[in-house]
Amino acid sequence: MTQGSPVISAKNVWKLFGSNPKGYLQSMEPNRSFEDIRQDGYIAGVKDVSIDVGRGEMLVIMGLSGSGKSTLVRCFCRLHEITGGTIEVEGQDIMSLGQKQLIELRRKKMGMVFQSFGLLPHRTVLENVAFPLEMRGQDRHERRERALEVIDLVGLSGREDYFPRELSGGQQQRVGIARSLVIEPDIWFLDEPFSALDPLIRREMQDEFLRLQAMLGKTVVFITHDFDEALRLADRIAIMKDGAVEQCATPGEIVMNPATEYVRKFTEDIDKARVVTAGSLAVHNTAGVSAEGQALDADASIQSLARQLMNDTRDTMPVQSKDGAPVGIIKRQDALDILLGAEG
């Protein structure tokens, strides 16, 4: 993730469903709970959410069914009109856009992939992938050339003339991903894209997705209800309940320091050593403690460093990023406590 202004910035966003949501929000007493609002005859699909998404970041939004995660993402691209608050995309208030400007924003900046693949059954893979370019009015030769590039990118070369019914579920999902990528979006929204797939195919698609993200560096908002999937994919995870964000932090921070009891229940069965990295455990060496010798990779999990931690006799170890920049120091005992479980 690169630094700088956020690509998406949501401030105090509400999405209420009911007969007069704007009027109700304006007159609503402070600190009304989700249940209080429901008893008043409204549903809080999104409840006072403030969150930023950085350029090149993969933000995973997760929660149980009905938690508001899909509603929030639909607010991000204004498929839902928000009841209150503001949403900016690259500094532009999307609520101020006219319909034509909004369509242009979606066509040029945003790609979307949903759980239901939504492929056109009477069109081939090539025709499905090229369809968004056709809607743009792009030249037939140019759109064919671009579609072939993206088909190759997602590993479907040789299947350009297949129809959706001739493909496996994982292959159909790749077509959906290719179709969303063909317009070269800056922002990529994915709403539980792998949840309908068998576990083995799902794992393969996660691998493929990580490969594509490493290559393309998109700004990604990815919805899932699977915590293992979130841990595997996310730069940060936002956990939602009853329309509100309970916590938004890195996987390591959420596992080590859950902000609420609800978040703690999500994380209690997770192997912390698999999630916590040396970097997330490192602290700044303000006391001038000696930490010399081989440095630990900040991005490496404590689990992957197990052998080194068991064999190394140093009390403290330096931690550095992939480019060699110092991150801080790590206490060997702290890492061993995560790896083996703290006593008492």
C-alpha positions in Angstrom: 0.0 0.0 0.0 1.3 3.4 -0.9 1.0 6.5 1.3 -0.8 9.7 0.6 -4.4 10.7 0.3 -6.9 7.9 0.6 -8.6 6.6 -2.6 -11.9 6.1 -0.8 -12.8 8.2 2.3 -16.1 7.6 4.1 -17.0 9.9 7.0 -20.0 9.2 9.4 -21.8 7.3 6.7 -25.4 6.1 7.4 -27.6 4.0 5.2 -31.1 3.6 6.7 -33.9 1.6 5.2 -37.5 2.8 6.0 -40.3 5.2 5.1 -38.5 8.5 5.7 -34.8 7.7 6.5 -33.4 11.2 6.1 -36.0 12.7 8.3 -35.6 10.0 10.9 -31.8 10.4 10.9 -32.1 14.2 11.4 -34.4 13.8 14.4 -32.8 10.7 15.8 -31.5 10.8 19.4 -27.7 10.2 19.8 -26.4 6.7 20.5 -29.5 4.8 19.3 -28.6 1.1 19.1 -29.3 -1.1 16.1 -32.2 -2.6 18.0 -33.6 0.7 19.0 -33.6 1.9 15.4 -35.3 -1.4 14.3 -38.0 -0.9 16.9 -38.5 2.6 15.4 -39.3 0.9 12.1 -35.9 1.4 10.3 -33.0 -0.9 9.5 -29.5 0.5 9.9 -27.7 -1.1 6.9 -24.7 1.1 7.6 -24.4 2.8 11.0 -22.1 5.9 11.3 -19.1 4.3 9.5 -15.9 6.3 9.0 -13.2 4.5 7.1 -10.4 5.3 4.6 -9.0 3.0 1.9 -5.4 3.7 0.9 -4.0 3.5 -2.7 -2.9 0.0 -3.4 -4.4 -1.3 -0.2 -6.4 -4.5 0.1 -9.1 -3.8 2.7 -11.2 -6.9 3.6 -14.6 -6.2 5.1 -16.1 -9.1 6.9 -18.9 -10.1 9.2 -21.9 -12.4 9.5 -24.9 -12.2 7.1 -26.8 -9.0 7.7 -23.8 -7.2 9.2 -23.8 -4.5 6.5 -20.7 -5.4 4.6 -22.3 -5.6 1.2 -24.4 -2.5 1.9 -21.3 -0.5 2.8 -19.5 -1.4 -0.4 -22.6 -0.5 -2.5 -22.4 2.9 -0.8 -18.8 3.2 -1.8 -19.7 3.1 -5.5 -23.1 4.7 -4.9 -25.2 1.7 -5.9 -27.0 2.7 -2.7 -27.7 6.4 -2.0 -26.5 7.1 1.5 -28.8 8.6 4.2 -26.1 10.7 5.9 -22.3 11.4 5.9 -19.9 11.8 3.0 -18.1 9.5 0.6 -15.2 10.8 -1.5 -13.4 8.9 -4.2 -10.0 10.4 -5.0 -11.1 13.6 -3.3 -14.4 13.9 -5.2 -17.7 13.8 -3.3 -19.5 11.1 -5.2 -22.9 12.2 -3.8 -22.5 15.5 -5.7 -22.1 13.7 -9.1 -24.9 13.7 -11.7 -26.0 10.4 -13.2 -23.8 10.7 -16.3 -20.7 11.6 -14.2 -21.4 8.7 -11.9 -21.7 6.2 -14.8 -18.4 7.6 -16.1 -16.7 7.2 -12.8 -17.8 3.5 -12.5 -16.8 2.8 -16.1 -13.4 4.3 -15.9 -12.4 3.8 -12.3 -14.2 0.8 -10.8 -14.3 -2.9 -11.4 -16.8 -5.1 -9.7 -16.9 -8.9 -9.1 -19.8 -10.6 -7.3 -20.6 -14.0 -6.0 -23.0 -14.8 -8.8 -20.7 -14.7 -11.9 -23.3 -13.0 -14.0 -21.9 -14.3 -17.3 -23.8 -14.0 -20.5 -24.6 -17.7 -21.3 -24.9 -17.2 -25.1 -21.5 -15.4 -25.4 -18.1 -17.0 -25.4 -15.4 -16.3 -22.9 -13.8 -13.7 -25.2 -17.2 -12.0 -25.8 -18.0 -12.0 -22.1 -14.7 -10.4 -21.2 -14.9 -7.8 -24.0 -18.5 -6.9 -23.1 -17.6 -3.8 -21.0 -15.5 -2.5 -23.8 -18.3 -3.0 -26.2 -20.6 -1.0 -23.9 -17.9 1.8 -24.1 -18.1 1.7 -27.9 -14.5 0.7 -28.3 -13.3 -0.5 -31.6 -13.8 -4.3 -32.2 -10.2 -5.0 -32.9 -9.0 -3.1 -29.9 -11.4 -4.7 -27.5 -10.5 -8.2 -28.8 -6.8 -7.5 -28.3 -7.4 -6.1 -24.7 -9.7 -9.0 -23.8 -7.1 -11.6 -25.0 -4.5 -9.9 -22.8 -6.7 -10.2 -19.7 -7.8 -13.7 -20.5 -4.1 -14.7 -20.6 -3.5 -12.8 -17.3 -6.1 -14.9 -15.5 -4.8 -18.2 -17.0 -7.6 -18.9 -19.5 -5.7 -18.8 -22.7 -7.0 -21.5 -25.1 -10.5 -21.2 -23.7 -11.5 -18.0 -25.5 -14.2 -19.7 -27.6 -15.7 -21.7 -24.8 -19.2 -20.9 -23.5 -19.8 -20.5 -19.7 -21.6 -23.9 -19.5 -18.3 -25.6 -20.7 -16.3 -24.2 -17.9 -15.8 -25.2 -14.3 -16.9 -22.9 -11.4 -13.4 -21.7 -10.8 -12.9 -21.0 -14.6 -16.2 -19.1 -14.6 -15.1 -17.0 -11.7 -11.8 -16.2 -13.6 -14.0 -15.0 -16.5 -15.8 -12.7 -14.1 -12.5 -11.4 -12.7 -11.1 -10.9 -16.3 -14.3 -9.0 -17.3 -13.9 -6.6 -14.3 -10.2 -6.1 -15.1 -10.6 -5.4 -18.8 -11.4 -1.8 -18.2 -8.2 -1.4 -16.2 -10.0 -0.1 -13.0 -8.1 1.8 -10.3 -10.6 0.5 -7.7 -11.7 -3.1 -7.5 -14.8 -4.2 -5.5 -15.2 -7.9 -4.9 -18.3 -9.2 -3.0 -17.7 -12.8 -1.7 -16.3 -13.8 -5.2 -15.1 -17.2 -4.1 -17.8 -18.3 -1.6 -19.7 -20.5 -4.0 -16.5 -22.5 -4.9 -15.3 -25.8 -3.6 -12.5 -25.4 -0.9 -9.7 -26.6 -3.2 -10.8 -24.3 -6.1 -11.3 -21.5 -3.6 -7.7 -21.8 -2.4 -6.5 -21.8 -6.0 -8.5 -18.7 -6.7 -7.1 -16.9 -3.6 -3.6 -17.8 -4.9 -4.5 -16.4 -8.3 -6.0 -13.3 -6.8 -2.8 -12.6 -4.7 -0.7 -13.1 -7.8 -2.8 -10.6 -9.8 -2.8 -8.1 -6.9 1.0 -8.3 -6.6 1.3 -7.7 -10.3 -1.3 -5.0 -10.7 -1.4 -3.2 -7.4 -5.1 -2.2 -7.4 -7.0 -0.6 -4.6 -9.2 -3.5 -3.5 -12.2 -3.7 -1.2 -12.9 -7.4 -0.7 -16.0 -8.8 1.1 -16.0 -12.2 2.9 -17.5 -13.9 5.8 -14.5 -16.3 6.1 -11.9 -15.2 8.6 -9.2 -17.5 7.2 -9.7 -15.9 3.8 -9.6 -12.4 5.3 -6.3 -13.2 7.2 -4.8 -14.6 4.0 -5.7 -11.7 1.7 -5.9 -8.5 3.8 -3.6 -5.6 4.4 -6.3 -4.5 6.9 -9.6 -6.1 8.0 -12.8 -4.2 8.9 -15.1 -6.4 11.0 -18.8 -5.3 10.9 -21.7 -6.0 13.2 -25.2 -4.5 12.9 -24.1 -2.0 10.3 -21.2 -0.6 12.3 -17.4 -1.3 12.1 -16.3 -2.9 15.3 -12.6 -2.7 14.5 -10.4 -1.9 11.4 -6.8 -2.9 11.7 -4.1 -5.2 10.4 -4.7 -9.0 10.8 -2.0 -9.1 13.4 -3.4 -6.2 15.4 -6.9 -7.7 15.3 -5.7 -11.1 16.5 -3.4 -9.7 19.2 -5.6 -6.8 20.4 -9.3 -7.4 19.6 -11.2 -4.1 20.3 -14.5 -5.7 21.4 -15.8 -9.0 22.7 -17.4 -9.6 19.3 -14.1 -9.3 17.5 -12.4 -11.5 20.2 -14.9 -14.3 19.4 -14.0 -14.1 15.7 -10.3 -14.5 16.6 -10.3 -16.9 19.5 -9.7 -20.1 17.5 -7.1 -18.6 15.2 -3.5 -19.8 15.5 -1.8 -16.4 16.4 1.6 -17.6 15.2 0.3 -18.0 11.7 -1.0 -14.4 11.6 1.3 -12.3 13.7 4.3 -11.1 11.9 7.7 -10.0 13.2 6.9 -6.5 12.1 3.6 -6.3 14.0 5.4 -7.6 17.2 8.4 -5.2 16.8 8.8 -2.2 19.0 11.0 0.9 18.4 14.4 0.5 20.1 14.1 3.7 22.1 16.0 2.3 25.1 19.1 1.5 23.1 18.9 -2.2 23.8 21.5 -4.3 21.9 19.9 -6.1 19.0 22.7 -7.1 16.6 23.2 -9.9 14.2 20.8 -11.4 11.6 17.6 -9.4 11.3 14.1 -11.0 11.0 11.9 -10.2 8.0 9.1 -7.9 9.1 6.6 -9.6 6.9 7.4 -13.1 8.1 4.9 -14.8 10.4 6.1 -16.0 13.8 5.2 -19.6 12.6 7.5 -19.3 9.6 10.3 -18.1 11.9 9.8 -20.9 14.4 13.0 -22.8 13.8 15.1 -19.6 13.9 13.4 -18.5 17.1 14.0 -21.8 18.8 17.6 -22.0 17.9 18.6 -18.4 18.3 19.9 -17.5 21.8 19.6 -13.7 21.6 17.2 -12.1 23.9 16.4 -9.4 21.4 16.6 -9.4 17.6 16.4 -6.6 15.0 13.6 -6.6 12.5 13.8 -5.0 9.1 11.6 -4.6 6.0 12.3 -6.3 2.7 14.3 -3.3 1.5 16.6 -3.5 4.6 15.1 -0.6 6.5 15.1 -1.1 10.3 11.6 -1.6 11.7 12.4 -2.1 15.4 13.4 -4.9 17.7 11.6 -8.0 18.9 11.9 -9.8 22.2 12.6 -13.5 21.6 10.4 -14.5 24.6 7.4 -12.5 23.3 7.7 -14.4 20.0 8.0 -17.7 21.8 5.0 -17.0 23.9 3.0 -16.5 20.7 4.5 -19.6 19.1 4.2 -22.0 22.2 1.6 -20.2 24.3 2.4 -18.0 27.2 2.6 -19.8 30.6 -0.1 -19.2 33.1 
